[in-house]
Each structure stands twice: as C-alpha cells, then as structure tokens.
Amino acid sequence: MRVTIIGTGYVGLVSGVCLAARGHQVTCVDTETSIVKGLNQAIPHIYEQGLDDLLREVVSSGRFKATNDLTFALADTDGALIAVGTPSEHGVIDLSYVLQVAREIGLFLKTSERFLPIVVKSTVIPGTTDTVLRREIETASGKTLGAFGLGMNPEFLREGVAVDNFMNPDRIVFGYEDEKTLAFQQALYASWLCDKVAVNSRTAELTKYVSNSLLAVQISAVNEMANFAAALGGIDILEVLKGVHLDKRLNPIVNGKRVEPELLTYLIPGCGFGGSCFPKDVQALQSQGAQLGLPMAMLNAVLSVNETQALEVVAILERELGNLDGRKCLVLGLAFKPDTDDVRESASLRIVAGLLDKGVGVSAHDPIATENFKRSMGTKAGAINFCKDWKAAVREAEIIIIATKWPEYAALEQCDVSGKTIFDARRLISVEKLANAHYLTIGRRITLD
Ligand SMILES: NC(=O)c1ccc[n+]([C@@H]2O[C@H](COP(=O)([O-])OP(=O)(O)OC[C@H]3O[C@@H](n4cnc5c(N)ncnc54)[C@H](O)[C@@H]3O)[C@@H](O)[C@H]2O)c1
C-alpha cells in the first residue's frame, strides 16, 4: 500500500520506517527541511536502537522517501497518518499542530475527487478525532465525513526500543469513524499478527491515556511509599518491594519458574517519571476531567508526587551533607530514560537546575543526550561542565548522582569512590560494592532518629 505519514519524530519516523520494512510504499512529511534532507540520505535525526540500519535498508530499496510537500505526498497515496506533536501548554494539550495538518489535508481534499482515509496517530484527548478534527477537515474541504475517512490508531511504542515495539506490538488499536478507514488500517497492519482491537475513535484515544495513566499511577505510588520509608527510617524500600513483588499476582510462577513481568520495572523507586508522554498525557487527562467537572483526585496526586520527586534528590543531599554551596557534583545521565536521546521532562533537568540554584558546581554526562540537554537548559547550560569521559570526571567530583539508568554507569562499582557521596537515584548499583563511599538513594534511610 502507499501511505503518507505527516510528522517524522519518534512516532512518525519509526512508523514510517517499519511500515516500509514490511513492504509498504511510505512517504514521510515534515516541515523541517533539515530532517527531510537527512532522511532522504538515510540519516535519522533521532536516536533509536536499530533505526539507522532499517532506514538505510528502506531508503535504498526505494520504499521510503521524505518530503516537505504535503500536497505532493497526498496526491498519490492510499491513506494518511498524522503523527505530529501534541505538546502540553500549561497542562492542557496543544492541538495546534494536529489542527494545522487537518486543515492542510482538508484544503487538499477540496480539489481532489479521491476518497482519503485519515488516521490520527498522535496522542489526542478523547473526543478530538470525531469532533474537533472532523470539523476542521470538513470546513477546509467543504465535504462531509464519508467523502473522506477518519480514524485513530494510538501508538504505544516506548522510546529506546521503539523499532522493536513497533515491529512486535502488544496490541494494535483501530479507532474508526467509517468502515473504509477501518479496512485501510486492517490492510496496513495485515502482516502484524498481534491482538487487534477495533473500536470508535474516542475509545481508541482513551485507551492510550488510560494505559499511560495507570503506569504513571504505579510509579508515583511507589515513590510515595519510598519517601514514607525514608522518613520513618530503619528501612530500605527495595527490601520491602522484594517482598511485595513476590506476590504471584505480580510475579507468577510458570512451569516452576518465576516470570519477571516488565511491569515490575514501574514498581521501583526513583526520581520520578519524565519523557514526552507520561507527564503530558496525565496532565491532559486530568485537565479534561476537570473541564468535565470531575475531581480527578487520583491523577492530581500522581502529578503532585511526581512534581517534587526529582528535587527529593537535592533535598536528601542537603539534609545529609548540609550546605551544598561550592560542592562539586557529577550528574550521570541526562536523558529521561536509558537508550534514548530524548530529554523532554527529564528528571535530570530539574535535578541539575536545583543543584545550580544551591550553588553547586555541576558536571554532567550522557552517552547521547548531551546536545538535547544543552538546548533544553537554555542559558543555564553555560554554567554546566559537560564531560565526555565520565570516569575521569568521577575523580574530580565530591558527589556523584546516577540520574538515568544507563547500564554503563554500573561500572561506577569498579571506580575508586572512597570518601565520595554516591546518590543512586535509579537503584542501578549495589550498596555493598561501595564500601568506602557515602551511599544515598530514594527510599532508604538505615539510621533511626
Ligand atoms: N515519543 C513517544 O514515545 C510517543 C509514544 C506514543 C505516542 N506519542 C505521541 O505521538 C505524537 C508525536 O510524538 P513524537 O514524540 O514523535 O513528536 P516529535 O515532536 O518528536 O515529532 C513531531 C514532528 O512533527 C513535525 N511537524 C510539526 N508540524 C508539522 C506539520 N504541519 N507538517 C509536518 N510535520 C510537522 C515536527 O517537525 C517534528 O519533526 C505525539 O502526540 C505524542 O504524544 C509519542
């Protein structure tokens, strides 16, 4: 099939490359000329495991191309997927990019006689596709639904393992407003053999939000328990959670062996969730609920725990070490999680800003996210010493914070850290390996008041 994907970020590009790898003829559209130019030379502008190789393969096979010209891309296609960003604007979803694309597609439809299925892949709040978007396309095209098709296919990929997630999804949800658009989606994903769910568009939209919100609930709940354990003293929350995780409902025994569900990785204490999805999706659902007159007490609590969790790192350091002014601190990990260069809403942004506010001299390292981090910190980036050799930087630092769980930082166990303070905010290394260091973390205070 011929498919046009509008917006080539993490979702649009990964979808485009994977669909092309499965034999479709894909045209990706982006407004950024540099992105388009790079993609046509098989150079991706984002980092994802396996993306480089797959992009090279589909570009050289002729099944993938990129363009700035939406009209050109729509002229010869079987359907369009919208994958532009839906950022958060003061906690409310900003639909302007999606609406702009809807308008442009509508204007194209005005002069075209062809039926075009339009499927939203961006995360949009429930009721967007079948009302706001539909109206926008109808107004711009002068046509009504039926002359074009409309659907919503939420994306569940996780950054870092996005290619693998897209190729081997847990499920695919087809939201649709007309049968032809359902058929388009079914044909597009015919070679995917996972469970598939066909529902109306607003059900598809809400499926994505409920999925992310429930994961965020678990993270904040565990972090609250971790803070409680630390306040009480004499407890390491990780030992508590070992006992909790062994509940067979969380950790079943299959054929005599424990199965470790990935869900348990969301039940580990840390410095809070970040990224381009959880914070903004929970906020968007919370504010939509508030508009509907609902208290949204649970999501308010999830956000409120997360709001302060990153700065818990700075607060614990201050409590344990006293005045932080003039201390030298190395922050290991700037991406919001390992295996990605994405720093959007990363806990490291808040930790570094909090340290700078306290007068700490900050060095920072990340294997791939440094440039994005510099851009996000703006003028404050000038105050940070970004280093390439983190092991050398360890020698200079008094305090070392592991803020992202990059596996390479586990090598800290082999470094000479005697006399230094190690704050393992992600529970990456084992306290026993740091005999001569002052070990700190979230959810652990062994001493009693
Ligand atoms: N990143 C994720 O892990 C993830 C996972 C699931 C769902 N989502 C959702 O998918 C959507 C896209 O997320 P993302 O992270 O890929 O976004 P992104 O910000 O990485 O990429 C969006 C791209 O769209 C382009 N764009 C903006 N306006 C355009 C226009 N009018 N025409 C063509 N291109 C345009 C931008 O230049 C950019 O390259 C969002 O709604 C997000 O919530 C993201």
The ligand as an SDF file (V2000), in Angstrom:
LIG
                    3D

 44 48  0  0  0  0  0  0  0  0999 V2000
    7.6030    9.8850   21.6320 N   0  0  0  0  0  0  0  0  0  0  0  0
    6.9310    8.8380   22.0890 C   0  0  0  0  0  0  0  0  0  0  0  0
    7.4910    7.9490   22.7760 O   0  0  0  0  0  0  0  0  0  0  0  0
    5.4680    8.6780   21.8000 C   0  0  0  0  0  0  0  0  0  0  0  0
    4.8530    7.4420   22.0150 C   0  0  0  0  0  0  0  0  0  0  0  0
    3.4930    7.3180   21.7210 C   0  0  0  0  0  0  0  0  0  0  0  0
    2.7660    8.3950   21.2550 C   0  0  0  0  0  0  0  0  0  0  0  0
    3.3920    9.6010   21.0720 N   0  0  0  0  0  0  0  0  0  0  0  0
    2.5960   10.7130   20.5450 C   0  0  0  0  0  0  0  0  0  0  0  0
    2.8730   10.8090   19.1430 O   0  0  0  0  0  0  0  0  0  0  0  0
    2.8600   12.1870   18.7380 C   0  0  0  0  0  0  0  0  0  0  0  0
    4.2010   12.5370   18.1090 C   0  0  0  0  0  0  0  0  0  0  0  0
    5.1940   12.4090   19.1130 O   0  0  0  0  0  0  0  0  0  0  0  0
    6.7490   12.4840   18.7650 P   0  0  0  0  0  0  0  0  0  0  0  0
    7.4890   12.2290   20.0270 O   0  0  0  0  0  0  0  0  0  0  0  0
    7.0240   11.6460   17.5690 O   0  0  0  0  0  0  0  0  0  0  0  0
    6.8390   14.0340   18.3470 O   0  0  0  0  0  0  0  0  0  0  0  0
    8.1090   14.8590   17.8490 P   0  0  0  0  0  0  0  0  0  0  0  0
    7.9940   16.1870   18.4640 O   0  0  0  0  0  0  0  0  0  0  0  0
    9.3490   14.0300   18.0650 O   0  0  0  0  0  0  0  0  0  0  0  0
    7.8940   14.9620   16.2710 O   0  0  0  0  0  0  0  0  0  0  0  0
    6.8860   15.6970   15.6730 C   0  0  0  0  0  0  0  0  0  0  0  0
    7.3480   16.0520   14.2650 C   0  0  0  0  0  0  0  0  0  0  0  0
    6.2590   16.6560   13.5650 O   0  0  0  0  0  0  0  0  0  0  0  0
    6.7870   17.6880   12.7480 C   0  0  0  0  0  0  0  0  0  0  0  0
    5.7000   18.6190   12.3850 N   0  0  0  0  0  0  0  0  0  0  0  0
    5.1160   19.5670   13.1460 C   0  0  0  0  0  0  0  0  0  0  0  0
    4.1480   20.2040   12.4420 N   0  0  0  0  0  0  0  0  0  0  0  0
    4.1280   19.6420   11.2230 C   0  0  0  0  0  0  0  0  0  0  0  0
    3.3550   19.8470   10.0490 C   0  0  0  0  0  0  0  0  0  0  0  0
    2.4000   20.7950    9.9990 N   0  0  0  0  0  0  0  0  0  0  0  0
    3.6010   19.0870    8.9780 N   0  0  0  0  0  0  0  0  0  0  0  0
    4.5670   18.1440    9.0030 C   0  0  0  0  0  0  0  0  0  0  0  0
    5.3350   17.9050   10.0780 N   0  0  0  0  0  0  0  0  0  0  0  0
    5.1200   18.6290   11.1770 C   0  0  0  0  0  0  0  0  0  0  0  0
    7.8960   18.2880   13.5700 C   0  0  0  0  0  0  0  0  0  0  0  0
    8.8130   18.9930   12.7720 O   0  0  0  0  0  0  0  0  0  0  0  0
    8.5070   17.0320   14.2240 C   0  0  0  0  0  0  0  0  0  0  0  0
    9.5540   16.5030   13.4450 O   0  0  0  0  0  0  0  0  0  0  0  0
    2.5220   12.9840   19.9900 C   0  0  0  0  0  0  0  0  0  0  0  0
    1.1580   13.1820   20.0380 O   0  0  0  0  0  0  0  0  0  0  0  0
    2.9550   12.0630   21.1150 C   0  0  0  0  0  0  0  0  0  0  0  0
    2.2390   12.3090   22.3080 O   0  0  0  0  0  0  0  0  0  0  0  0
    4.7320    9.7550   21.3160 C   0  0  0  0  0  0  0  0  0  0  0  0
  1  2  1  0
  2  3  2  0
  2  4  1  0
  4  5  1  0
  4 44  2  0
  5  6  2  0
  6  7  1  0
  7  8  2  0
  8  9  1  0
  8 44  1  0
  9 10  1  0
  9 42  1  0
 10 11  1  0
 11 12  1  0
 11 40  1  0
 12 13  1  0
 13 14  1  0
 14 15  2  0
 14 16  1  0
 14 17  1  0
 17 18  1  0
 18 19  2  0
 18 20  1  0
 18 21  1  0
 21 22  1  0
 22 23  1  0
 23 24  1  0
 23 38  1  0
 24 25  1  0
 25 26  1  0
 25 36  1  0
 26 27  1  0
 26 35  1  0
 27 28  2  0
 28 29  1  0
 29 30  1  0
 29 35  2  0
 30 31  1  0
 30 32  2  0
 32 33  1  0
 33 34  2  0
 34 35  1  0
 36 37  1  0
 36 38  1  0
 38 39  1  0
 40 41  1  0
 40 42  1  0
 42 43  1  0
M  CHG  2   8   1  16  -1
M  END
$$$$
